[in-house]
Amino acid sequence: MCRHLAYLGPPVPLARLLFDAPHALARQAWAPRDMRGGGTINADGFGVAWYPSAGADPVRYRSAAPLWSDTALPGLAAHTVSGGVLAAVRSATVGMPVVETAAAPFAEGPWLFSHNGVVRGWPDAMAGAAARLPVRDLLTLDAPTDSALLWALVRDRLRAGAPPAEALAATVALVSAAAPGSRLNLLLTDGRQIAASTVGHALSVRADATSVLVSSEPLDPGPAWTAVPDGHLLVAAPSHLDITALGRS
């Protein structure tokens, strides 16, 4: 069902998030602690994207291979520094393709997006929801997967001017009504703030006056981590953290 994280704060090497922390994303790929019945390992691809400078669009690196098998990534991560990162490892749902373009993050302009979970009854359950999208968006999905369609639904609302939290909450409501029982941990950033939903999967946050780190599982055993309750929406930036129940205005 995937693991993902997003970081905003002082520039850090990507390796700190991907490899160096005791329970960094690379370890979560093969030894996750809280998958909640959504698979055992995350070996079906990965992606990492980072903002090279303030105001710049992100750079993205994706693969269909397991994160631990990429021999180039540790060196790249050790020497690449950024103050804004979104990364994910993938556990593909049975029947969905294992291809590079199916791995998060999905991207457009400043936006980066990831989905941890599954849409129940895929693809039939989503036919009605997908019909609200422009035909061109459906023809140009990154991959024929539930996550790619969720990104298209979120992106459509962002293009219409919706704030990030509203785009996520509205998409969660739409998909939950069409496909009850779906797991919809969505993660979105534009390099200035992070928005995330928790529906059926774990999410934790570590925030202080200068940085915020949101992750499927804590990267270290420190006490600064807070578990985000199921059925909630998080909006965070350095020095700001807001967690509210989904559906609450």
ABEGO torsion letter per residue (X at the ends): XEBBBBBBEBBBBAAAAAAABAABAAAAAABBABAGGAEABBAAEBBBBBBABBGBBBBBBBBABBAAABAAAAAAAAABBBABBBBBBBBBBBGBBBBAAABOBBBBEABBBBBBEBBBGOAAAAAAAAAABBAAAAAABABBBAAAAAAAAAAAAAAAGBBAAAAAAAAAAAAAAABBGBBBBBBBBAGABBBBBBBGBBBBBBBBAABBBBBABBABABAABBBBBBGBBBBBBBGBBBBBBBGBX
